[in-house]
Amino acid sequence: MRQQVVAGPLQDQEWCLLVGSSAASTKLRQLLPAIQLALTQSGAQVNAIRIKVQMPGR
């Protein structure tokens, strides 16, 4: 999974994660509550996480 996800920009407390496939996007959406909780516990100022599918070569 880690190979499919690239950290995108953080703008206005919204973090964008870029993924390489729709399957990875689906799995990542299932993990969003745990990711959000981990970020909050570590003190990160992220209020929302957006996922964008970015096909290789684009």
Secondary structure, 3 states (H helix, E strand, C coil): CHHHEEEEEEECCEEEEEECCHHHHHHHHHHHHHHHHHHHHCCCCCCEEEEEECCCCC
